[in-house]
Amino acid sequence: MMIKKALLLTTCYLFFATCIAQPYQETKILYEKDIQTGAAQINKYLPLLAGKRVAIIANPTSLINKTHLVDTLLSLKVNIKKIFSPEHGFRGVADAGETVHSDKDKKTGLPIISLYGKHMKPTKEDLLDVDLIVYDIQDVGVRFYTYISTMSNCMDAAAENKKTFIVLDRPNPNGYYIDGPVLDPTFKSFLGMHPVPLVYGMTYGEYAKMVNGEGWLSNKATCDLKVIPVVNYTHFDMYQLPVKPSPNLPNMKAVYLYPALGLFEGSIVSVGRGTDFPFQVIGHPDIKNGDFSFTPHPTEGAKAPKYNGVVCYGHDLRDFADTYIKDSKQLYILWLSGMYKQLKRDDFFDENFNFHAGNAKLQDQIKQGIPETKIQLSWQDDIKKFKPIRKKYLLYRDFE
């Protein structure tokens, strides 16, 4: 009961603090029918592909209505030479962190080159028969969600090999706020490559412009970058994804909870991988006073889940996602400190936690029992420094 009462009290406090600190902001719920993604605006980028040898970076989210971008472009006689696939693969069924092997697409016969595992960046040989690269993958706007790292690596390869890089932009479902610690370069990795907050409030098209403009590519190079913006989208809007962005983010509850629950990936706590509600629950076999239980089993996208076949006790956060998280506009960390206090184990955090957090400070703050409100304040100065950088590259009306 203690964690439930703490959740309620902190929720009320943070809600009213947010209301006082922020002026009224117009917010709209947007669906696919309300916007035009970059990919859907074929007339704007098809001329750029004419007569070119094209590589596509794509996954199952790369859709124009219900048709995959690759299939659409092939029907328009675009000369696609190959597909580059990110984490989870081109068809999107691999586990998080699972090695994805290069292959051929069964539908089109096109070669698929995996950009996950040991081969995270296109090589010179990969690009010998390519003139330009097209990127179109739905993102969720969280630094440790690895698709922006894949995009950055491919921009790096484009710059090194003098290839044009075209980004077909999509809305960011977490693009209506900024929060969390800014990456300390000491913890630069595929889980975070650039000095941005954990939730950075940009589409991946805007992010690409920032990476290019701030000299964040190797040797401060720039690539020949072209971005096709979304029509009818702003950073006030809460975009509802038409398809799941990856196997373990099956709905909007998970997308809104992901910035906070993703931090548990560097801990002994399960976030429900191997259940019907991944990234919507938290639990552990040793929790004594949880109000919810679940038992992970192998599923698509979680072939060997944490605590496979073992009952985990903890908390169901699905209602909380609807009633608070999506409207709070901040990173919610009470669960992290609450679960640490409940389990009281020296092995609570693993070697990956600081790479998810982007610093060593957050782990120390949790261990020291520093109040959540003070933890939130500790990264505000860095966010203030980031905001003017971000602002230079925005393509859409902002909430600031």
MIZA-632812 format. One record per atom (N, C-alpha, C): residue in one letter; x, y, z. Coordinates in steps of 0.001 Angstrom, whole numbers, plus 500000, padded with zeros to 6 digits. Layout:
! MIZA-632812
AXYZ ...
This chain:
! MIZA-632812
M500815498790500000 M500000500000500000 M500855501269500000 M502056501154500595 M502880502350500712 M503228502940499357 I503622502069498404 I503993502603497084 I502774503177496371 K501583502585496595 K500379503109495953 K500054504502496493 K500165504685497830 K499908505989498413 K500934507008497928 A502184506570497856 A503233507481497370 A502979507874495926 L502544506914495122 L502221507197493725 L501119508243493633 L500062508063494449 L498941508984494404 L499349510381494834 L500092510483495962 L500504511786496457 L501430512498495482 T502393511734494940 T503332512348493997 T502634512748492717 T501685511916492283 T500920512230491080 T500187513559491253 C499510513721492396 C498766514952492645 C499722516146492693 Y500843515985493404 Y501805517074493524 Y502342517489492159 L502775516500491388 L503379516812490092 L502348517386489125 F501111516898489218 F500064517400488329 F499829518886488576 F499664519265489864 F499399520666490170 F500627521525489903 A501819520980490175 A503046521735489884 A503163522020488401 T502798521017487593 T502839521186486141 T501848522245485700 C500637522212486267 C499609523171485893 C500038524594486233 I500688524775487397 I501122526102487818 I502267526600486956 A503207525692486633 A504432526098485937 A504203526386484467 Q503185525755483864 Q503029525857482428 Q501746526596482069 P501787527479481101 P500566528122480640 P499704527122479887 Y498453527495479692 Y497559526636478925 Y498110526437477524 Q498085525208477061 Q498583524905475722 Q497524524138474950 E497353524535473725 E496419523846472845 E496973522463472503 T496191521427472740 T496625520070472436 T495561519379471605 K495991518713470557 K495066517955469721 K495517516504469661 I494553515619469578 I494833514217469313 I494816514030467804 L495906513577467244 L496010513403465793 L496085511933465435 Y495434511594464331 Y495477510242463785 Y496082510296462387 E496344509143461850 E496973509064460528 E496197509860459483 K494873509830459564 K494043510518458572 K494179512042458647 D494685512559459771 D494777514005459973 D496047514623459405 I497008513812459036 I498313514327458611 I498730513694457286 Q499810514183456749 Q500510513527455639 Q501956513319456072 T502368512076456202 T503763511807456531 T504649512201455362 G505942512271455628 G506864512529454526 G506733511482453437 A506624510217453828 A506523509127452851 A505295509255451968 A504189509772452529 A502941509878451770 A502994510962450699 Q503948511868450800 Q504066512970449832 Q505013512562448695 I504599511578447960 I505468510956446952 I505935511968445913 N505061512902445558 N505412513874444514 N506580514758444924 K506832514881446234 K507918515755446695 K509291515100446635 Y509332513762446692 Y510660513129446695 Y510883512164445534 L509831511787444830 L510028510874443701 L510974511452442652 P510877512751442339 P511835513313441367 P513287513191441828 L513517513189443138 L514881513057443652 L515435511651443441 L514527510674443285 L514939509280443121 L515087508868441664 A514570509692440762 A514572509339439341 A515997509137438827 G516226507993438216 G517526507679437636 G518601507356438656 K518249507232439929 K519218506966440995 K519137505511441469 R520252505048441986 R520295503731442638 R520068503968444129 V519021503340444656 V518480503728445955 V518621502602446977 A518998502976448202 A518934502082449361 A517872502623450303 I517078501724450879 I516002502104451787 I516316501588453192 I516228502473454195 I516306502061455601 I514877502031456112 A514383500829456424 A512957500689456692 A512680499532457634 N511452499516458137 N510946498401458947 N509428498334458753 P508664497574459544 P507224497465459285 P506441498765459424 T507017499791460052 T506302501060460190 T506409501932458946 S507194501524457978 S507467502349456795 S506336502201455785 L505171502719456158 L503958502513455363 L503461503815454756 I502858503679453581 I502047504734452979 I500630504188452958 N499806504675453869 N498510504045454159 N498773502611454605 K498354501623453845 K498562500232454257 K499652499536453447 T500292500280452553 T501281499686451650 T502694500076452089 H503600499113452081 H504967499396452502 H505648500320451504 L506507501202452022 L507243502149451176 L508004501427450072 V508657500317450411 V509431499580449408 V508536499106448273 D507386498550448591 D506467498071447560 D505941499223446701 T505652500345447350 T505164501517446622 T506210502012445628 L507446502142446084 L508493502672445209 L508830501706444083 L508796500416444363 L509027499445443288 L507939499543442218 S506697499764442658 S505599499895441688 S505762501143440832 L506501502118441332 L506772503353440591 L508104503282439840 K508653502084439753 K509875501810438973 K511120502468439548 V511122502724440851 V512335503225441485 V513344502083441578 N514588502400441285 N515653501393441234 N516207501150442644 I515483500339443423 I515939500014444772 I516968498885444687 K518133499150445224 K519211498164445165 K519243497271446396 K518843497818447548 K518940497032448784 K518136497695449884 I517913496926450931 I517233497403452140 I518211497301453307 F518298498363454096 F519022498314455366 F517996498164456485 S518224497219457390 S517250496987458461 S517852497314459819 P517048497907460736 P517529498297462064 P517311497188463086 E517423497525464376 E517073496592465447 E515658496061465211 H515442494785465509 H514184494050465302 H514006493589463861 G514859494043462935 G514811493537461575 G513828494257460672 F513870493922459380 F513018494558458379 F511553494227458614 R511280493001459035 R509907492596459317 R509542492809460783 G510508493213461614 G510213493676462952 G509880492633463985 V510409491396463878 V510031490346464829 V511180489930465749 A512368490482465569 A513500490088466413 A513393490721467790 D513964490035468783 D513991490562470146 D514845491819470217 A514630492623471256 A515529493736471541 A516922493180471824 G517921493703471125 G519286493256471348 G519666491989470603 E518694491338469950 E518994490097469238 E519780490395467955 T520785489572467672 T521526489722466428 T520608489466465246 V520581490400464298 V519742490262463112 V520660490027461922 H520448488940461219 H521334488574460121 H520842489145458795 S521781489441457916 S521431489889456573 S520798488741455810 D519919489093454869 D519118488073454198 D518565488660452911 K517552487972452360 K516792488505451229 K515340488631451641 D514691489693451162 D513273489865451443 D512480488867450602 K511669488063451272 K510939486998450564 K509955487556449550 K509395488719449814 K508385489279448913 K508994489886447658 T510090490625447812 T510649491370446681 T511940490778446130 G512595489927446920 G513886489394446511 G515037490347446716 L514768491521447292 L515838492499447515 L516749492048448646 P518043492313448520 P518948491988449624 P518676492876450826 I518680492266452007 I518518493001453263 I519849492951454000 I520369494130454342 I521612494216455089 I521275494700456500 S521546493877457485 S521263494240458858 S522230495300459361 L521678496290460050 L522488497325460698 L522368497201462210 Y522368495954462674 Y522317495711464107 Y523217494535464433 G523870494612465572 G524852493588465921 G526246494132465666 K527059493381464944 K528431493821464671 K528513494795463503 H527463494861462699 H527468495674461473 H526430496791461628 M526783497838462384 M525807498875462719 M525827500072461776 K526733500058460821 K526875501196459929 K527197500684458526 P526555501220457483 P526875500789456128 P528353501011455809 T528950500032455167 T530351500141454774 T530464500770453385 K531679501095453023 K531912501614451675 K531440500615450634 E531677499331450883 E531254498280449947 E529736498209449853 D529042498402450990 D527572498394450985 D527014499471450081 L527751500577449928 L527227501741449217 L527818501924447821 L528614500976447361 L529238501116446041 L528207501234444925 D527096500503445056 D526086500509443998 D524879501363444370 V525103502357445246 V524016503206445746 V524364504673445528 D523381505458445048 D523562506897444898 D522969507673446069 L521867507190446596 L521239507887447717 L520547506900448648 I520327507362449890 I519741506540450938 I518464507219451418 V517395506448451542 V516117506964452039 V515837506339453401 Y515538507195454384 Y515242506734455750 Y513777506986456069 D513074505931456508 D511661506075456878 D511313505033457937 I511474505386459217 I511164504482460329 I510484505288461435 Q509309504852461857 Q508617505529462946 Q509441505471464230 D509559506617464896 D510305506697466148 D509347507031467282 V509828506945468535 V508984507303469675 V509597508409470525 G510714508979470086 G511227510183470719 G511940509992472039 V512542508820472243 V513276508536473477 V514712508191473107 R515673508791473809 R517083508703473393 R517575507268473262 F517154506361474134 F517686505000474073 F516901504083473136 Y515914504620472433 Y515228503872471372 Y516137503941470149 T516676502831469700 T517911502832468907 T517782503269467451 Y516579503541466981 Y516453503888465565 Y517163505196465216 I517207506171466139 I517928507413465827 I519433507167465775 S519912506162466497 S521334505820466403 S521629505190465046 T520719504325464588 T520866503765463236 T520867504872462196 M519942505813462319 M519878506931461374 M521185507716461381 S521707507992462569 S522948508774462669 S524123508038462041 N524206506736462267 N525281505949461658 N525186505973460138 C523955505917459630 C523775505934458169 C524079507313457592 M523758508360458329 M524155509709457899 M525673509822457855 D526328509227458833 D527790509208458864 D528342508541457605 A527772507385457272 A528217506659456077 A527930507462454809 A526790508146454783 A526455508977453619 A527465510110453453 A527849510727454563 A528826511816454501 A530181511307454017 E530612510177454548 E531919509621454185 E531989509204452729 N530851508742452198 N530842508205450834 N530137509111449834 K529844510343450285 K529264511369449405 K527959510879448746 K527062510386449583 K525744509948449132 K524680510882449713 T523645511143448966 T522521511937449448 T521716511122450465 F521246511797451503 F520460511140452555 F519111511845452639 I518051511112452339 I516697511671452351 I515923511099453525 V515371511978454353 V514564511567455505 V513102511869455204 L512266510840455269 L510821510999455128 L510255511054456548 D509910512242456996 D509622512442458414 D508253511905458822 R508141511605460123 R506896511156460747 R506747511858462099 P505512511983462605 P505327512621463913 P505999511835465033 N506313512544466099 N506865511928467299 N505747511846468340 P505307510638468744 P504215510534469718 P504584511042471107 N505887511184471385 N506347511814472625 N507026513153472341 G506609513787471261 G507261515023470825 G506682516281471420 Y505831516160472441 Y505143517319473009 Y505757517786474331 Y506926517240474699 Y507626517705475894 Y509095517322475826 I509876517893476740 I511309517613476868 I511589517329478342 D512317516256478642 D512651515994480031 D513703514891480126 G514265514760481306 G515242513710481579 G516671514211481483 P517608513428482006 P519011513835481974 P519555513918480554 V520403514903480332 V521107515044479052 V522303514092479068 L522557513455477945 L523617512455477860 L524983513025478222 D525640512381479157 D527043512636479473 D527873511864478449 P528774512532477712 P529550511852476664 P530288510602477151 T530552510515478460 T531193509316479014 T530370508069478727 F529054508241478596 F528160507106478407 F527586507055476987 K528332507613476056 K527935507523474655 K527958506061474209 S526877505620473564 S526772504246473081 S525650504195472057 F525328503008471580 F524213502867470653 F522892503210471337 L522856503197472676 L521668503597473432 L521570505107473604 G522551505819473114 G522542507275473190 G523838507810472637 M523767508523471521 M524981508961470842 M525267510449470991 H524242511232471378 H524389512687471323 H523919513344472627 P524404514557472919 P524071515245474177 P522663515831474154 V521679514945474236 V520279515359474241 V519598514774475483 P518480515362475924 P517741514782477048 P517158513419476684 L516789512672477702 L516208511354477472 L514957511468476601 V514127512477476843 V512985512804475965 V513288514163475360 Y513514514207474044 Y514105515394473434 Y513138516228472614 G511905515794472413 G510881516631471811 G511110517024470371 M511586516087469541 M511837516364468123 M511402515159467296 T510979515415466070 T510813514313465130 T512194513857464682 Y512259512695464038 Y513587512247463597 Y514096513063462412 G513202513725461685 G513661514642460646 G514359515848461246 E513781516405462308 E514411517513463013 E515712517055463669 Y515686515860464221 Y516880515312464867 Y518019515163463846 A517690514685462647 A518704514543461600 A519323515890461259 K518485516924461156 K519009518274460883 K519941518725461992 M519608518400463241 M520454518788464376 M521792518056464340 V521755516748464110 V522993515967464026 V523903516535462944 N523311516879461814 N524081517425460699 N524600518827461024 G523720519668461564 G524051521072461789 G524992521313462951 E524955520437463954 E525797520623465135 E527165519960465010 G527437519351463864 G528735518706463680 G528907517450464498 W527816516701464692 W527861515498465514 W528210514238464730 L528392514359463433 L528888513226462655 L530402513128462826 S530976512024462398 S532418511811462545 S533206512935461877 N534227513406462590 N535096514469462081 N534323515743461744 K533157515923462403 K532306517102462205 K531875517265460744 A531794516148460059 A531354516170458658 A529861516480458579 T529395516815457379 T527963516957457123 T527628516129455892 C526405515622455871 C525976514874454682 C525006515729453879 D524797515331452648 D523823515998451774 D522442515535452230 L521834516314453136 L520596515908453807 L519394516644453245 K518326515875452980 K517046516447452561 K515951515820453423 V515112516667454010 V514030516192454864 V512690516565454239 I511799515596454124 I510431515845453667 I509548515917454910 P509100517126455313 P508364517274456572 P506950516697456509 V506392516462457690 V504994516050457833 V504103517270457607 V502952517067456990 V501959518126456813 V500908518012457921 N500543519152458513 N499474519253459534 N499879518671460890 Y501143518749461236 Y501610518289462544 Y502291519440463272 T502095519519464600 T502838520455465437 T503285519710466697 H504151520354467481 H504619519750468724 H503620519893469869 F502487520545469616 F501395520511470576 F500644519184470493 D500737518531469350 D499845517412469036 D500310516099469650 M499335515267469997 M499600513926470509 M499169512939469426 Y500159512470468688 Y499894511611467538 Y499685510166467978 Q498617509556467479 Q498291508169467796 Q498840507267466697 L499791506424467024 L500460505604466017 L499488504602465400 P499483504490464075 P498577503533463419 P499061502085463509 V500366501883463709 V500928500533463871 V501944500587465009 K502192499439465637 K503157499430466739 K504558499686466182 P505340500527466856 P506659500892466340 P507707499803466507 S507489498867467437 S508387497722467625 S507604496658468399 P508103495416468438 P507307494310468981 P506822494515470410 N507590495219471232 N507218495345472637 N506633496706472997 L506244497471471997 L505471498694472213 L504166498548471439 P503228497745471964 P502055497351471179 P500948498384471114 N500991499434471948 N499896500403471974 N500405501730472544 M499506502724472596 M499917504047473039 M500223504086474536 K499595503222475333 K499942503169476747 K501429502878476902 A501901501872476173 A503316501502476246 A504216502622475727 V503784503299474678 V504582504394474112 V504743505523475128 Y503670505882475830 Y503741506957476812 Y504536506546478051 L504461505273478422 L505179504787479596 L506651504486479307 Y506976504323478040 Y508314503853477659 Y509463504716478182 P509378506067478154 P510523506848478673 P510887506483480107 A509885506236480953 A510156505888482350 A510475504413482513 L509684503549481878 L509872502110482085 L511087501578481342 G511511502261480293 G512713501832479589 G513948501847480469 L513951502686481493 L515089502725482422 L515236501412483180 F514131500688483387 F514191499408484092 F514908498330483283 E515151498586482006 E515878497615481186 E517306497438481699 G517787498405482456 G519099498292483083 G519002497907484543 S518010497089484868 S517803496694486263 S517307495255486329 I517030494783487537 I516521493422487723 I514996493363487617 V514352494489487364 V512892494555487296 V512410494190485897 S511352493392485815 S510708493075484538 S509716494178484176 V509673494520482890 V508683495486482402 V507591494791481589 G507465493490481805 G506378492764481161 G506696492191479803 R507971492193479408 R508303491468478176 R507898489999478370 G507298489412477335 G506813488045477460 G505386487959477992 T504682489088478009 T503264489115478371 T502501489836477267 D501192489978477448 D500377490729476489 D500431492227476737 F501193492650477750 F501227494077478086 F502643494532478409 P503600494346477475 P504969494814477727 P505026496331477864 F505941496799478704 F506128498219478996 F504848498880479499 Q504048498071480196 Q502841498613480850 Q502718498110482289 V503656497265482709 V503669496729484071 V505121496677484550 I505295496598485858 I506616496367486436 I506482495309487522 G507501494463487640 G507416493436488659 G508713492675488850 H508745491891489925 H509901491069490262 H509415489933491156 P510023488751491072 P509575487633491912 P509637487896493413 D510510488806493852 D510689489020495293 D509866490173495870 I509074490842495042 I508229491912495571 I507177491309496503 K507021491889497676 K506117491317498681 K504750491988498716 N504676493259498348 N503416493972498514 N502878494532497200 G503148493866496108 G502594494296494837 G501109494024494767 D500396494809493955 D498958494622493820 D498596493918492509 F499617493350491831 F499401492746490511 F500472491693490295 S500160490665489538 S501162489642489217 S501066489263487754 F502173488790487211 F502212488320485830 F503330487304485699 T503214486441484711 T504217485399484476 T504703485494483036 P505934485930482816 P506448486032481444 P506597484663480781 H506296484606479486 H506504483430478656 H507041483889477304 P507710483027476554 P508220483439475245 P507112483933474322 T507340485076473699 T506406485659472742 T507197486208471565 E506495486620470516 E507164487278469401 E507806488563469904 G509096488707469678 G509799489880470175 G510339489712471583 A510031488577472225 A510575488296473566 A510714486784473696 K511673486243472971 K511822484785472901 K512362484192474202 A513107484983474954 A513648484537476240 A513483485661477256 P512253485926477684 P512013487081478552 P512614486909479935 K512887488010480576 K513366488009481955 K512346487296482845 Y512808486370483699 Y511970485588484610 Y510949484726483854 N511430484131482784 N510578483247481976 N509955482156482856 G508623482095482901 G507905481078483654 G507828481312485146 V508321482440485619 V508340482741487055 V507331483859487336 V506543483699488381 V505561484716488733 V506271485971489250 C505921487113488674 C506451488408489113 C505319489196489770 Y505655489823490881 Y504676490630491608 Y505061492094491475 G504062492942491293 G504381494347491117 G503159495186490885 H503183495974489792 H502160496995489601 H501739497074488131 D500428497157487931 D499838497339486612 D499666498839486382 L500352499381485376 L500387500826485163 L499541501270483980 R498711500379483457 R497948500726482255 R496963501863482493 D496230501829483607 D495319502936483897 D496086504219484160 F497236504097484811 F498063505267485100 F498536505929483809 A498809505127482791 A499222505674481495 A498137506577480924 D496881506161481070 D495762506935480528 D495428508155481371 T495502508002482699 T495023509066483581 T496079510107483916 Y497366509770483711 Y498393510721484129 Y499546510871483146 I500180509780482794 I501459509859482075 I501365510680480800 K500388510440479982 K500343511129478687 K500130512635478834 D499606513082479986 D499351514505480195 D500387515189481088 S501290514420481699 S502180515006482699 S503303515834482099 K503698515481480876 K504775516202480178 K506082516197480966 Q506388515073481587 Q507669514942482272 Q507993513465482480 L509270513211482720 L509735511848482957 L509360511438484383 Y508616510343484519 Y508113509915485829 Y509069508874486395 I509719509195487516 I510750508302488053 I510421507728489424 L509216507993489930 L508872507472491247 L508894505948491274 W508495505312490198 W508506503846490159 W509920503316490326 L510875503987489706 L512268503536489794 L512754503578491242 S512555504699491896 S512996504799493284 S512161503898494186 G510861503762493884 G509994502916494697 G510365501452494620 M510660500958493424 M511046499553493277 M512416499297493906 Y513314500276493806 Y514625500115494450 Y514459499986495963 K513608500818496539 K513383500763497986 K512717499454498397 Q511813498949497564 Q511123497715497898 Q512040496499497846 L512893496449496844 L513732495262496673 L515001495304497520 K515547496500497723 K516715496649498608 K517826495655498274 R518217495628496990 R519237494666496558 R520410495396495943 D521615494914496243 D522827495530495706 D522941495350494196 D522289494301493670 D522384494032492231 D521193494619491460 F520482495574492055 F519293496144491405 F519631496712490033 F520718497461489931 F521135498055488663 F522193497176488005 D522132497050486672 D523181496319485972 D524070497294485207 E525013496732484440 E526017497572483771 E525412498435482666 N524184498142482247 N523566498917481176 N522767500109481677 F522502500169482970 F521594501218483449 F522111502608483123 N523378502875483392 N523904504222483164 N523879504605481689 F523939503611480810 F523853503900479375 F522416504239478980 H521440503628479645 H520044504023479430 H519788505421479989 A520267505653481207 A520058506958481840 A520855508058481140 G522020507696480606 G522891508682479972 G523853509339480928 N523872508883482168 N524824509404483148 N524939508426484317 A525881508679485201 A526016507867486416 A525275508490487586 K524837509706487411 K524247510471488500 K522897509923488933 L522057509536487972 L520711509093488319 L520755507859489215 Q521609506895488884 Q521726505707489730 Q522143506091491145 D523105506985491266 D523553507420492585 D522428508130493342 Q521656508938492634 Q520556509660493283 Q519505508696493829 I519194507650493061 I518215506658493509 I518750505921494738 K520014505535494689 K520609504800495808 K520651505652497086 Q520845506953496908 Q520925507844498070 Q519551508234498610 G518493507847497894 G517152508185498343 G516788509640498168 I517409510313497206 I517097511720496951 I515664511829496430 P514873512771496932 P513480512912496489 P513368513120494987 E512291512607494420 E512105512657492970 E512080514096492450 T511475514993493214 T511415516387492762 T512805517000492652 K513705516641493554 K515086517152493482 K515838516514492322 I515560515245492069 I516183514595490911 I515746515299489629 Q514451515593489536 Q513944516306488360 Q514662517642488177 L514864518363489270 L515515519667489184 L516975519561488751 S517606518417489029 S519040518276488790 S519420518308487316 W518480518028486433 W518836518058485009 W518255519267484271 Q517608520184484987 Q516966521311484313 Q517966522278483682 D519120522504484314 D520113523417483722 D520608522896482381 D520843521598482306 D521301521016481042 D520211521093479982 I518964520913480384 I517863521033479425 I517776522465478894 K517973523450479765 K517944524846479324 K519017525110478263 K520177524483478408 K521242524650477411 K520905523940476102 F520161522835476220 F519797522079475021 F518724522781474200 K517794523445474841 K516622523994474143 K516972524956473006 P517935525886473169 P518274526761472040 P518877525991470860 I519595524916471156 I520137524078470080 I518986523428469323 R518092522807470062 R516922522150469461 R516131523117468591 K515913524315469110 K515042525288468442 K515514525617467031 K516829525588466809 K517384525932465493 K516920524991464390 Y516515523789464767 Y516265522762463751 Y514806522328463658 L513928523049464360 L512528522646464367 L511862522922463013 L511014522013462615 L510246522127461374 L508773522403461633 Y508359522309462896 Y506936522369463240 Y506715523342464399 R505521523909464458 R505179524835465533 R505440524165466882 D506063524914467801 D506564524311469027 D505679524642470215 F505818523832471270 F505091524058472513 F505792525078473407 E507020525440473100 E507772526389473928 E507328527827473648 
